[in-house]
Amino acid sequence: MAGGYYPGPVETIAPMDESFIGGFKQAPPSPRPPTVPPKEHHYFHGSGTMPQAVHYTPSTQSSSLTVSTSQLTAMTAVERSQVLRIARMEPHLQFMCGPLLKYDTTDEHGVWHGAALIVTSDSSSLYDPHPSLTYTYDPAQQIPTFTRQPSESQFSPPNSSASASAYPSSPLPSTSSSSFNAAGSNNNTLNSPRKRGTSFTNSRSNDRSPIRPSRISISQELGPHPADPHSTVFPVGNSYSGSGSGMPASPMTGNFQGPSFSFGAGSGAGDVKYEGSGAGGAGNGHGHPPNYPASSQTARTSQVFGQEIWVYGGNASGASGGYGYGNTFTFWRFLIKVPLGEREMKVKYSINKGQEMEFWVPGREQNMRWAAHSCNGFSAGINPDDFRGPGFKSGYDPVWMDLLSKHSAMPFHVLVGGGDQLYCDSLMREPEMQDWVSHMKPEEKKQYPLSEEMRLAIDRFFFNHYCQSFRSGAWARANCSIPMLNMCDDHDLIDGFGSYPDDLQSSPVFRQIGARGYFFFLLFQCFISVEIDGASDAPGKHVYQSLVLGDPGPYVRFPSHSFLSRLGPQVYMLLLDCRAERRKEQVCSPNPYVRVFDRLNRLPGGVKHVIFQLGIPIAYPRMVFLETALESKLNPLVALGRNGSLGLSGFVNKFNAEAELLDDLNDHWTARSHKKERNWLIEQLQNFSKVKRVRVSFLSGDVHCAAVGCFKTLKVKNKPEIPTQNDWRYMVNVVTSAIVNTPPPGGVITMVSSLATKVHKTLHHIETDETMLPIFTMEPNGQSRKQKYIMGRRNWCRAEMDDRSGELIFDIRVEREKGYGVTTGYELRVHAPAW
């Protein structure tokens, strides 16, 4: 800008009011902090589960665990202060973001390893002693037996009658379903045993009629947070013991609808364990933290002090606008270790004795329940309000609320982020970037020097954007109550990063964007600072045992970070970093593959399933013809777009004026430049599966559709197909995308669906066939549909293992009606190995 003056930044963030910790309020992404709701707004307090409804409207219904303003006005001042009193952090911390939770792995001794992260403003926080996290769990605590309810899970197409319950262990009546064998043929046989092969079902309870839209009045507010001082329906404070005015007469540790944050604690001198790590003070000298009583005789309490892993210095350039100029912000990491018990446990935690929150860990011999999502944001040009149904404050929340309702009914142990946990493309709107963006000629962009103002603006954007996104709405409720396992994709950095030509990727500005985007991905999503944690994944050398480090990327300057995490004694997940080392001609370099397979080959005995998380699907319809057309120099649309003619400037991207969709196509494993690497990886995984007797499955996102691809042994003419459980080449690719972003246009869905049945001979030389499975035989509302392979609606996926059959169950949850959040499930069962 002329004279060195820049207007205020587009993306800025202010500190969190303490009452916002835990994300109890949603504000749509904006340059301003979340706002307080109107005084007279009401909240719904229900049973913690979401009924089978399609439309939501606000309700004033309340439960016995809440108190309204009318009840408060009838109390004495002392009673009101007792009811409304909330836990405050001592010493005080000014949060910018957090707490966030991360899962690492479970070691051979049955100890659960994870971490929490907070970001605090140094100018208004007290760090003497250092921030501490206190967590309590009770191995002997009686918990309910969690079972999935078929009535809220799936539906079956009319007239389909093959009997199969959604979960065999469920005490509820069995549901109807459609069962398919490995070849994809439909077996509609009443009350018959399940046919051999992978099955996928669309099941519903005894009601055989199509799902009918209903308008049950259910508010999709997140409910009052324990520390929300502005709610008109209040949770009862744990110190209140008065009576009258219809109030409960005893303290409680109540849960509210959503991820079931608890608050308050009982009394008693339990067997308390005190642990300290890092810098900071000590306890009260009696072996346990001060003012943190155990809830029972068998409870265990630990305290860990925060480790300072990075400090953001705000913006030192002196440009005006935005919070934090001249201030500093500290990232604190707390390492959590929980010895697992015989059954799953609730772990309650708090920062500096403030608000108490919780998460769940499995039993020592239990395979985890987990949820997967991707594409947690909107692309440029999409209006979030178009996806905001009645009762929601933002289009970001509806499907997340569905996930949280399932978590409330049957808690998830892990939340898998499959890429694009936030969209950073709005970096291009920052004022310091405008001169670079405005250069029309690609050569000018490639040679543009990186100024100090741009360098600071890039860091400012990523810091503010992460704080805003990760502390807002239902997503914030999820990331502080379900430990995350995250892997990045392009939008976590910038659209298409890694799939552009080398001259653009290596240019000063673009390389800085990718490098800092990856740095902040590691920081906010993985709780890793390479400067602090080092670049060695040898045993005992890194804070995370699941980490598999690769080589430094050609553009991001950091080694790739993959993770191999234990999801139970029989299930592991490998999140492969396909972005740090990505080039237009390469997804990963050879070295990380060597390290990954070395780790896989050292898995303990008894493992039946390994899920390979890949951001982009590896078994998905090809669009080679479109790739060829967009790459052609003779394409008239590209030429017109570069000249800005006929309003086609949006047809080309802002970086090197190539076709906008070309970077997406170049990202795909089936792109010409990645096909050889893809085929090699599939063959190596088949060999691993055969030798180790482990079923390999893929989990992906990116494409804004739900789908299931499949590899299997090529059928030999005049010979029967190999049963799925005996086929070591059989690998499904579950695609779940997007939980927030808009689906592709109907025409694109139709085109991709038409390509799903195309025969591909690419892998016939290794006796492998590939196909798409027709899982979507019905619309989520129960109507029939023609396109059975691709579902163009917002979705997420939950998964767990059936311990009786050894099957891995994927349940793809598809939004029934745009903006309303409630989902219908499409179930896929993957057999355990039997070869």
C-alpha positions in Angstrom: 0.0 0.0 0.0 1.1 3.5 -0.7 3.0 5.1 2.2 3.1 1.8 4.1 -0.4 2.3 5.5 -2.7 -0.7 5.7 -6.3 -0.7 6.8 -7.3 -2.9 9.7 -6.9 -6.7 9.2 -9.9 -8.7 8.0 -9.5 -11.4 10.6 -9.0 -10.3 14.2 -9.9 -11.8 17.5 -10.4 -10.6 21.0 -9.9 -12.6 24.2 -12.6 -14.9 25.4 -14.8 -13.9 28.2 -14.3 -16.7 30.8 -17.9 -17.6 30.4 -17.4 -18.6 26.8 -14.8 -21.3 27.6 -16.1 -24.6 26.1 -17.7 -22.9 23.2 -21.2 -22.6 24.6 -22.1 -19.8 22.2 -21.8 -19.8 18.5 -20.9 -16.8 16.5 -20.5 -17.0 12.8 -16.9 -16.4 11.6 -16.3 -12.6 11.7 -13.6 -10.2 12.8 -15.4 -9.7 16.1 -15.6 -11.9 19.2 -18.7 -13.9 20.0 -21.7 -11.8 21.1 -24.0 -12.3 24.1 -27.5 -13.6 23.2 -30.6 -11.6 23.9 -31.6 -11.6 27.5 -35.0 -13.1 26.8 -33.7 -16.1 24.7 -34.6 -19.5 26.1 -32.8 -22.8 26.0 -33.8 -26.3 25.7 -32.9 -28.8 28.4 -33.8 -32.3 27.5 -32.8 -35.8 28.1 -29.5 -35.4 26.3 -30.6 -37.2 23.2 -32.0 -35.8 20.0 -35.4 -37.2 19.0 -36.0 -38.2 15.4 -37.0 -34.8 14.1 -36.3 -33.0 11.0 -37.3 -29.4 11.8 -36.3 -27.5 14.9 -37.8 -24.5 16.5 -37.0 -22.8 19.8 -38.7 -24.2 22.9 -38.9 -23.0 26.4 -39.0 -26.5 27.9 -36.8 -27.0 30.9 -35.8 -29.8 33.2 -35.5 -30.2 37.0 -31.8 -29.4 36.7 -32.4 -25.8 35.7 -33.8 -22.7 37.1 -35.6 -19.9 35.3 -35.4 -16.2 35.9 -38.9 -16.3 37.4 -37.7 -18.7 40.0 -34.6 -16.7 40.6 -36.6 -13.5 41.3 -38.5 -15.4 44.1 -35.2 -16.2 46.0 -33.3 -14.3 48.5 -30.1 -12.6 47.4 -28.0 -15.2 49.1 -29.8 -18.0 47.4 -29.5 -16.3 44.0 -25.7 -15.8 44.5 -25.4 -19.5 45.5 -27.3 -20.7 42.4 -25.5 -18.4 39.9 -22.0 -18.8 41.4 -19.7 -20.3 38.8 -16.1 -21.7 39.1 -13.5 -19.1 38.3 -10.0 -19.8 37.5 -7.5 -19.1 40.2 -5.0 -17.7 39.3 -6.9 -16.0 36.5 -6.2 -16.8 32.9 -7.5 -14.8 29.9 -8.3 -17.4 27.2 -8.0 -16.8 23.5 -8.8 -20.4 22.6 -9.4 -23.7 24.3 -9.3 -26.0 26.0 -8.7 -28.3 23.1 -8.2 -32.1 23.5 -6.0 -34.5 21.6 -5.6 -38.2 21.7 -2.2 -39.8 21.1 -2.4 -43.5 21.8 -2.7 -46.2 24.5 0.6 -47.9 25.4 1.3 -51.6 26.1 0.7 -51.0 29.8 -2.9 -49.9 29.2 -2.2 -46.2 29.8 -4.2 -43.7 27.7 -2.0 -40.8 26.5 -3.4 -37.5 25.3 -3.1 -33.7 25.8 -4.9 -30.5 26.2 -4.1 -27.1 24.8 -5.0 -23.5 25.8 -4.0 -20.2 24.3 -3.9 -17.3 26.8 -3.4 -13.5 26.6 -0.2 -12.6 28.6 -1.3 -9.1 29.4 -4.3 -10.2 31.4 -3.3 -13.6 32.8 -1.5 -14.6 35.9 1.2 -17.3 35.5 2.6 -17.6 39.1 2.2 -20.5 39.5 2.1 -21.8 35.9 -1.3 -22.9 34.6 -2.4 -26.3 35.8 -4.8 -28.9 34.6 -6.5 -31.1 37.2 -8.3 -34.3 36.1 -10.3 -36.9 38.0 -11.5 -40.3 37.0 -13.0 -43.2 39.0 -12.3 -46.8 37.8 -15.1 -48.1 40.1 -17.8 -45.6 39.1 -20.9 -47.3 37.8 -21.8 -46.1 34.3 -24.8 -47.0 32.1 -24.4 -49.5 29.4 -24.3 -47.6 26.1 -26.2 -49.1 23.2 -27.1 -47.5 19.9 -30.8 -47.1 19.4 -31.9 -48.5 16.1 -34.9 -46.2 16.1 -32.7 -43.1 15.7 -30.0 -44.7 13.6 -31.0 -45.9 10.2 -33.9 -46.5 7.9 -34.7 -49.3 5.5 -36.1 -48.9 2.0 -39.7 -50.0 1.7 -40.2 -53.7 1.0 -36.7 -54.6 2.0 -36.9 -57.4 4.5 -33.6 -59.0 5.2 -33.3 -59.2 8.9 -30.2 -57.8 10.6 -30.0 -55.6 13.7 -27.9 -52.5 13.6 -26.1 -53.6 16.7 -26.5 -57.2 17.7 -25.9 -56.4 21.4 -28.8 -54.0 21.5 -31.7 -55.1 23.6 -34.1 -53.5 21.2 -36.0 -55.3 18.5 -34.0 -56.1 15.4 -34.2 -53.7 12.5 -34.9 -54.3 8.9 -32.1 -53.9 6.5 -30.8 -54.5 3.0 -27.8 -56.8 2.9 -25.3 -56.9 0.0 -22.5 -59.4 -0.6 -19.1 -58.5 -1.8 -20.1 -58.4 -5.4 -22.8 -55.9 -4.6 -25.8 -58.1 -5.3 -28.9 -57.4 -3.2 -30.1 -60.2 -0.9 -33.7 -59.6 0.2 -34.6 -62.7 2.2 -36.8 -62.5 5.2 -35.2 -63.6 8.5 -32.3 -65.2 6.7 -28.8 -65.3 8.1 -26.5 -62.6 6.8 -24.8 -63.6 3.6 -21.1 -63.8 3.5 -19.3 -60.6 2.5 -19.3 -57.0 3.5 -22.9 -55.9 4.2 -24.2 -52.4 4.3 -27.7 -51.7 5.7 -30.2 -48.9 5.7 -32.1 -49.9 8.8 -34.9 -48.5 10.9 -37.0 -49.8 13.8 -40.2 -51.6 13.3 -41.8 -48.7 11.4 -41.8 -49.8 7.8 -43.2 -46.7 6.3 -41.0 -44.0 4.7 -39.6 -41.4 7.1 -42.0 -38.5 7.3 -40.8 -35.0 8.0 -41.9 -33.7 11.4 -41.9 -30.4 13.1 -41.2 -31.2 16.7 -40.3 -28.1 18.6 -36.7 -28.8 19.7 -34.3 -25.9 20.2 -30.9 -26.4 18.7 -29.2 -24.0 21.1 -26.2 -25.6 22.7 -27.8 -25.1 26.1 -26.5 -23.0 28.9 -22.9 -23.5 29.8 -22.3 -23.8 33.6 -20.7 -20.4 33.5 -23.1 -18.6 31.2 -24.2 -15.5 33.2 -26.6 -14.3 30.5 -28.8 -17.4 30.1 -32.5 -17.1 31.2 -32.6 -20.8 32.2 -29.8 -21.5 34.6 -28.1 -24.7 35.7 -28.1 -25.0 39.5 -24.9 -24.1 41.2 -23.2 -26.9 43.2 -23.3 -24.9 46.4 -27.1 -24.4 46.5 -28.9 -26.5 49.1 -32.0 -24.4 49.8 -35.5 -25.3 49.1 -38.6 -23.6 47.9 -39.5 -22.0 44.6 -39.6 -25.4 43.0 -35.8 -25.7 43.3 -33.9 -29.0 43.8 -33.0 -29.4 47.5 -29.5 -30.9 47.1 -26.3 -30.3 45.2 -26.0 -32.0 41.9 -23.4 -32.6 39.1 -25.9 -32.2 36.3 -25.3 -32.8 32.7 -26.9 -30.8 29.9 -27.8 -31.7 26.4 -24.7 -31.9 24.2 -21.4 -33.4 25.2 -22.4 -33.6 28.8 -20.1 -31.1 30.5 -20.4 -31.7 34.3 -19.9 -29.2 37.0 -19.6 -29.4 40.7 -18.0 -32.2 42.7 -19.0 -34.2 45.7 -17.0 -34.4 49.0 -15.0 -37.0 50.5 -11.3 -37.9 51.2 -10.6 -40.2 48.3 -7.4 -42.0 47.4 -5.9 -39.0 45.6 -2.8 -39.2 43.4 -1.0 -35.9 42.7 1.4 -35.6 39.8 3.3 -32.5 38.7 5.2 -32.0 35.5 6.9 -29.0 34.0 7.4 -25.8 35.7 5.2 -24.3 38.4 4.2 -24.7 42.0 3.2 -27.8 44.0 0.1 -29.0 45.8 -0.8 -28.4 49.4 1.8 -30.7 50.9 -0.6 -33.5 51.5 -0.3 -35.4 48.2 -3.2 -33.9 46.4 -4.0 -30.6 44.7 -5.5 -27.9 46.9 -9.3 -27.4 46.9 -9.9 -30.4 44.6 -11.7 -33.1 46.5 -12.1 -36.6 45.1 -15.7 -37.6 44.4 -15.5 -41.1 45.9 -13.1 -43.4 47.8 -11.9 -44.9 44.5 -11.4 -41.7 42.5 -8.0 -40.7 41.3 -7.0 -37.1 40.8 -3.9 -35.8 39.0 -2.6 -32.4 38.4 -0.2 -31.4 35.6 1.3 -28.1 34.9 1.3 -26.5 31.5 4.3 -26.5 29.2 4.9 -23.3 27.3 5.4 -24.5 23.7 5.1 -21.3 21.7 4.5 -17.6 22.1 2.8 -15.5 19.4 4.0 -11.9 19.4 1.1 -10.2 17.9 1.9 -7.8 15.1 5.0 -5.8 15.6 4.6 -3.8 12.4 2.6 -1.1 14.2 -0.2 -1.4 11.7 -3.5 -0.3 13.1 -6.6 -2.5 13.8 -7.2 -5.7 15.6 -6.7 -6.9 19.1 -3.2 -7.9 20.2 -1.0 -5.3 18.7 1.9 -5.1 21.1 0.6 -8.0 23.2 1.8 -11.6 23.4 -0.1 -14.9 23.6 1.2 -18.2 25.1 0.3 -21.7 24.0 0.2 -24.1 27.0 0.2 -27.9 26.6 -0.9 -30.3 29.3 0.0 -33.9 28.9 -2.7 -36.3 30.3 -2.2 -39.9 31.2 -5.0 -42.1 32.3 -4.5 -45.8 33.4 -7.5 -47.5 31.8 -9.8 -49.6 33.9 -12.0 -52.6 33.2 -14.7 -50.5 31.7 -14.9 -47.1 30.1 -14.6 -44.0 32.3 -15.6 -40.4 32.4 -12.6 -38.1 33.0 -13.4 -34.7 34.4 -10.9 -31.9 34.0 -10.5 -28.2 34.7 -7.9 -25.5 34.2 -6.7 -23.6 37.3 -9.7 -25.0 39.2 -12.1 -23.3 36.9 -15.0 -24.7 34.9 -15.1 -28.5 34.9 -15.4 -30.3 31.6 -15.2 -33.9 30.7 -14.3 -36.6 28.1 -14.5 -40.4 28.0 -11.9 -43.1 27.7 -12.6 -46.7 26.9 -12.0 -49.8 29.0 -8.6 -51.4 28.8 -9.8 -54.2 26.5 -12.5 -52.2 24.7 -12.3 -51.1 21.1 -13.1 -47.4 20.9 -16.2 -45.7 19.5 -15.2 -42.8 17.3 -16.6 -40.2 15.0 -15.0 -38.9 11.7 -15.6 -35.7 9.9 -14.0 -33.5 7.2 -14.5 -30.1 5.5 -15.5 -28.1 8.5 -16.1 -24.8 6.9 -17.5 -23.0 3.9 -15.8 -22.3 0.6 -15.5 -18.8 -0.7 -18.8 -17.4 -2.0 -21.0 -19.7 0.1 -23.4 -18.0 2.4 -23.5 -19.9 5.7 -27.0 -18.7 6.4 -28.3 -20.8 3.5 -27.5 -23.8 5.7 -28.9 -22.5 8.9 -32.2 -24.1 9.8 -34.8 -22.8 12.3 -33.4 -22.7 15.8 -29.7 -22.5 14.8 -27.6 -19.4 15.0 -25.2 -20.4 12.2 -25.1 -22.8 9.3 -21.9 -24.2 10.8 -23.8 -25.9 13.7 -26.7 -28.2 12.5 -24.8 -31.3 11.6 -22.3 -30.8 14.5 -25.3 -30.7 16.8 -26.4 -34.1 15.5 -22.9 -35.5 16.2 -23.0 -34.0 19.7 -26.4 -35.5 20.3 -25.1 -39.0 19.4 -22.1 -38.3 21.7 -24.4 -37.4 24.5 -26.4 -40.6 24.1 -23.3 -42.9 23.6 -20.0 -41.0 24.1 -17.3 -41.1 21.5 -13.7 -41.7 22.6 -12.0 -40.1 19.6 -13.0 -37.4 17.1 -11.1 -38.0 13.8 -10.6 -34.9 11.7 -9.9 -36.0 8.1 -8.7 -32.7 6.7 -10.0 -29.1 6.2 -10.8 -28.7 9.9 -11.0 -25.0 8.9 -10.8 -23.1 5.7 -7.9 -20.6 5.4 -8.6 -19.3 1.9 -9.8 -16.0 3.3 -6.2 -15.1 3.9 -6.3 -13.6 0.4 -8.6 -10.9 1.8 -6.1 -9.5 4.2 -5.1 -6.0 3.2 -1.3 -6.7 3.2 -1.9 -9.4 0.6 -3.9 -7.3 -1.9 -1.1 -6.0 -4.0 0.2 -9.6 -4.5 -3.3 -10.8 -5.3 -4.0 -8.0 -7.7 -1.1 -8.9 -10.0 -2.8 -10.7 -12.9 0.2 -12.2 -14.6 1.3 -15.5 -12.9 5.0 -14.6 -13.5 4.6 -11.4 -11.5 3.1 -13.4 -8.6 6.0 -15.9 -8.7 8.6 -13.2 -8.5 6.9 -11.0 -5.9 9.1 -10.5 -2.9 7.8 -11.4 0.6 7.7 -8.2 2.6 7.9 -8.0 6.4 4.3 -6.7 6.5 3.1 -9.7 4.5 5.0 -12.1 6.8 3.4 -10.7 9.9 0.0 -10.6 8.3 0.2 -14.3 7.4 0.9 -15.2 11.0 -1.7 -12.8 12.3 -4.3 -14.3 10.0 -3.6 -17.9 11.0 -3.5 -17.1 14.7 -6.8 -15.2 14.7 -8.6 -17.5 12.3 -7.7 -20.6 14.4 -8.8 -18.9 17.6 -12.1 -17.8 16.1 -12.9 -21.1 14.4 -11.8 -23.5 17.2 -13.7 -21.6 20.0 -17.0 -21.1 18.2 -20.3 -23.0 18.5 -20.9 -26.7 18.4 -17.4 -27.4 17.0 -15.9 -25.9 20.2 -18.2 -28.1 22.3 -16.8 -31.1 20.4 -13.1 -30.3 20.5 -13.1 -29.8 24.2 -15.1 -32.9 25.1 -13.9 -35.5 22.5 -10.1 -35.9 22.1 -9.1 -35.2 18.5 -7.0 -37.1 16.0 -6.4 -34.6 13.2 -4.7 -34.7 9.8 -4.5 -31.7 7.5 -5.6 -31.2 3.9 -5.1 -28.3 1.5 -7.6 -25.8 3.0 -5.9 -26.1 6.4 -3.1 -24.3 4.6 -4.5 -22.7 1.5 -6.6 -24.1 -1.4 -4.7 -26.6 -3.5 -1.3 -26.2 -1.7 1.1 -28.8 -3.0 -0.7 -29.5 -6.3 0.4 -26.4 -8.2 3.5 -26.3 -10.5 6.9 -26.1 -8.7 7.6 -22.6 -9.8 4.5 -21.2 -8.0 5.0 -23.5 -4.9 8.6 -22.3 -4.5 7.8 -18.6 -4.9 8.5 -16.5 -1.8 4.9 -15.6 -0.9 3.2 -18.9 -1.7 5.9 -20.9 0.1 5.5 -18.8 3.2 1.8 -19.3 3.2 2.2 -23.1 3.1 5.0 -23.2 5.6 3.1 -21.1 8.2 -0.2 -22.9 7.5 1.5 -26.2 8.3 3.2 -24.7 11.4 -0.2 -23.6 12.8 -1.8 -26.9 11.9 0.8 -28.7 14.0 0.3 -26.1 16.8 -3.5 -25.9 17.0 -4.5 -29.3 15.7 -1.7 -31.6 16.9 -0.3 -29.5 19.9 3.2 -29.8 18.4 6.0 -27.3 18.3 8.9 -28.7 16.3 11.3 -26.3 17.9 10.3 -27.7 21.4 9.5 -31.3 20.5 12.3 -32.0 18.0 12.4 -34.0 14.9 12.9 -37.5 16.1 10.2 -40.2 16.5 12.5 -42.8 18.1 11.1 -44.4 21.3 11.2 -41.9 24.1 12.4 -39.0 21.9 9.1 -37.4 21.2 6.2 -36.4 23.4 3.8 -38.4 21.2 4.3 -42.1 20.9 2.0 -42.4 17.8 4.0 -40.0 15.7 5.7 -41.2 12.5 8.0 -38.5 11.1 8.9 -38.3 7.4 11.3 -36.0 5.5 11.1 -32.2 5.4 8.6 -31.1 2.8 9.8 -29.4 -0.4 7.8 -26.3 0.4 6.7 -26.3 4.1 10.3 -26.9 5.6 8.9 -29.3 8.2 9.0 -33.1 8.2 5.7 -34.8 7.5 3.8 -35.8 10.6 1.8 -39.0 10.3 0.2 -40.8 13.3 -0.4 -44.5 14.1 -2.8 -44.6 17.1 -4.3 -47.5 18.9 -8.1 -47.5 18.9 -8.4 -50.6 20.9 -6.7 -54.0 21.2 -8.0 -55.0 17.7 -8.1 -51.7 15.9 -5.4 -49.2 14.8 -5.6 -46.1 12.7 -2.9 -44.6 10.5 -3.3 -41.0 9.6 -1.0 -40.5 6.7 0.4 -37.0 6.1 -0.3 -36.4 2.4 0.3 -32.7 2.4 3.7 -31.8 3.9 5.7 -33.6 1.2 3.2 -33.2 -1.6 4.2 -32.0 -5.0 2.3 -32.0 -8.3 4.1 -35.3 -9.2 4.2 -36.8 -5.7 2.0 -37.4 -2.6 4.6 -38.8 -0.2 8.3 -39.4 -0.7 9.6 -43.0 -0.3 11.1 -42.5 3.2 7.8 -41.9 5.1 6.3 -45.0 3.4 9.3 -47.0 4.7 8.8 -45.7 8.2 5.0 -46.2 8.1 5.3 -49.8 7.0 8.0 -50.5 9.6 5.5 -49.4 12.3 2.7 -51.4 10.8 4.8 -54.5 10.7 5.5 -54.1 14.4 1.9 -54.0 15.5 1.1 -56.4 18.3 -0.7 -59.7 17.7 -4.5 -59.7 17.8 -5.0 -56.6 15.6 -7.9 -57.3 13.2 -8.4 -53.9 11.6 -6.2 -51.0 10.4 -7.9 -47.9 9.1 -5.7 -45.9 6.7 -6.9 -42.2 6.9 -6.2 -40.5 3.6 -7.5 -36.9 3.1 -8.4 -37.6 -0.5 -10.2 -40.8 -1.5 -8.1 -43.5 -3.1 -11.1 -45.5 -4.5 -13.3 -43.0 -6.2 -14.6 -42.3 -9.8 -12.0 -40.9 -12.1 -12.4 -37.7 -14.0 -9.4 -38.0 -16.3 -11.3 -36.5 -19.3 -12.0 -33.3 -17.2 -8.4 -33.2 -16.1 -7.2 -33.4 -19.7 -9.7 -30.7 -20.8 -8.7 -28.2 -18.1 -4.9 -28.7 -18.7 -5.2 -28.1 -22.4 -3.7 -24.8 -23.6 -6.4 -24.7 -26.2 -9.3 -24.6 -23.7 -11.1 -21.3 -24.6 -12.6 -20.9 -21.1 -9.2 -20.8 -19.5 -8.0 -18.2 -22.0 -11.2 -16.0 -21.4 -10.8 -16.4 -17.7 -7.2 -15.2 -17.7 -8.3 -12.1 -19.6 -11.3 -11.5 -17.4 -13.6 -11.7 -20.5 -17.3 -12.5 -20.4 -17.3 -12.6 -16.6 -15.2 -15.8 -16.6 -12.4 -14.5 -14.3 -13.7 -16.9 -11.6 -13.0 -19.9 -13.9 -9.3 -19.5 -13.1 -7.6 -19.4 -9.7 -5.9 -16.4 -8.2 -2.5 -17.9 -8.0 -1.3 -19.0 -11.4 -4.4 -18.4 -13.6 -4.9 -22.1 -14.2 -8.5 -23.6 -14.3 -10.0 -23.3 -10.8 -10.8 -27.0 -10.6 -7.5 -28.3 -11.8 -5.7 -28.2 -8.4 -8.6 -30.4 -7.0 -8.2 -32.9 -9.8 -4.4 -32.9 -9.4 -4.9 -33.6 -5.7 -6.7 -36.9 -6.4 -4.9 -40.2 -6.1 -6.4 -41.1 -9.5 -4.8 -38.1 -11.2 -2.3 -39.2 -13.9 0.7 -37.8 -12.0 -0.2 -39.9 -8.9 -1.6 -43.1 -10.4 1.7 -45.0 -10.2 2.2 -44.1 -6.6 -1.4 -45.0 -5.8 -1.2 -48.5 -7.4 2.1 -49.2 -5.6 0.6 -48.2 -2.2 -2.5 -50.4 -2.8 -0.3 -53.4 -3.7 1.9 -52.9 -0.6 -1.1 -52.7 1.7 -2.5 -55.9 0.1 0.8 -57.7 0.9 0.7 -56.3 4.4 -2.9 -57.5 4.9 -2.1 -61.0 3.5 1.0 -61.6 5.7 -0.2 -60.0 8.9 -3.8 -61.2 8.5 -5.2 -57.7 9.1 -8.1 -56.1 7.3 -7.2 -52.7 5.8 -9.8 -50.1 5.2 -9.6 -46.5 4.1 -11.2 -43.4 5.5 -11.3 -40.2 3.4 -13.0 -36.8 3.0 -12.4 -33.8 0.7 -15.0 -34.3 -2.1 -18.1 -33.0 -0.2 -19.9 -36.2 -0.9 -20.5 -39.5 0.9 -19.4 -42.6 -0.9 -17.9 -46.1 -0.4 -15.3 -47.4 -2.9 -13.9 -50.9 -2.8 -10.9 -53.0 -3.9 -11.3 -56.7 -4.2 -9.9 -59.8 -5.9 -10.6 -59.8 -9.6 -13.2 -62.5 -10.4 -12.0 -65.2 -12.7 -14.3 -66.3 -15.4 -16.3 -69.4 -14.6 -15.1 -69.4 -11.0 -17.0 -68.2 -7.9 -16.1 -64.9 -6.3 -13.9 -65.1 -3.2 -15.9 -64.5 0.0 -15.1 -61.2 1.5 -13.9 -62.5 4.8 -11.4 -64.7 2.9 -10.2 -62.0 0.5 -7.1 -60.1 1.7 -7.4 -57.8 -1.3 -10.8 -56.6 -0.1 -10.5 -53.0 1.2 -13.2 -50.4 1.4 -12.8 -46.7 1.2 -15.4 -44.9 3.3 -15.7 -41.3 2.2 -17.4 -38.8 4.6 -17.5 -35.2 3.5 -18.5 -32.5 4.4 -19.8 -31.9 7.9 -20.3 -28.1 7.1 -19.4 -27.2 3.5 -21.9 -27.3 0.7 -22.3 -30.4 -1.5 -21.4 -30.1 -5.2 -24.1 -29.0 -7.7 -26.6 -31.7 -8.7 -25.0 -31.9 -12.2 -21.6 -32.8 -10.7 -23.2 -35.5 -8.5 -25.0 -36.9 -11.6 -21.7 -37.0 -13.6 -19.7 -38.6 -10.8 -22.4 -41.2 -10.2 -22.4 -42.1 -13.9 -18.7 -42.7 -13.7 -19.1 -44.9 -10.6 -19.9 -48.0 -12.7 -17.1 -47.6 -15.2 -14.8 -50.6 -15.3 -11.1 -49.8 -14.5 -8.4 -52.3 -15.5 -5.5 -50.3 -13.8 -5.0 -53.0 -11.1 -5.9 -56.1 -13.1 -2.2 -56.9 -13.4 -2.2 -57.6 -9.6 -5.6 -59.4 -9.8 -7.5 -56.5 -8.3 -10.8 -55.0 -9.3 -12.1 -51.7 -8.1 -15.7 -50.5 -7.8 -18.1 -48.3 -5.9 -20.7 -49.9 -3.6 -24.3 -49.0 -4.1 -25.0 -48.1 -0.4 -27.4 -45.2 -1.0 -30.4 -47.0 -2.3 -32.8 -44.6 -0.6 -32.9 -40.9 0.2 -32.4 -39.9 3.8 -36.2 -39.1 4.0 -37.1 -42.6 2.8 -37.8 -41.9 -0.8 -36.2 -44.0 -3.5 -33.3 -42.6 -5.5 -31.5 -43.4 -8.7 -28.0 -42.5 -7.8 -26.9 -45.2 -5.4 -23.2 -44.6 -5.3 -22.7 -40.9 -4.4 -24.7 -38.9 -1.7 -24.5 -35.2 -2.1 -25.6 -34.1 1.3 -23.7 -33.0 4.4 -22.6 -35.9 6.5 -20.3 -37.4 9.1 -19.4 -41.0 10.1 -19.4 -42.9 13.4 -17.6 -46.2 13.8 -17.0 -49.0 16.2 -16.2 -52.6 16.3 -18.7 -55.4 16.8 -16.9 -57.5 19.4 -19.0 -60.5 18.8 -18.5 -60.8 15.0 -15.2 -58.9 14.7 -16.8 -56.6 12.1 -15.9 -52.9 11.9 -19.1 -50.9 11.6 -19.2 -47.6 9.7 -22.4 -45.6 10.0 -22.4 -42.7 7.6 -24.8 -40.1 9.0 -26.4 -38.0 6.2 -28.4 -34.8 6.8 -32.0 -35.4 5.9 -32.9 -31.8 5.1 -30.6 -28.9 4.4 -29.9 -26.8 7.5 -31.9 -29.0 9.9 -29.0 -31.2 11.1 -30.9 -34.5 11.9 -29.3 -37.4 10.1 -30.2 -40.8 8.7 -27.6 -43.5 8.9 -26.2 -45.8 6.1 -24.4 -48.7 7.7 -21.4 -50.6 6.3 -20.0 -53.7 8.0 -16.5 -54.8 7.2 -15.6 -58.4 8.0 -12.7 -59.3 10.1 -9.9 -61.3 8.3 -10.5 -65.0 7.9 -7.7 -66.1 5.6 
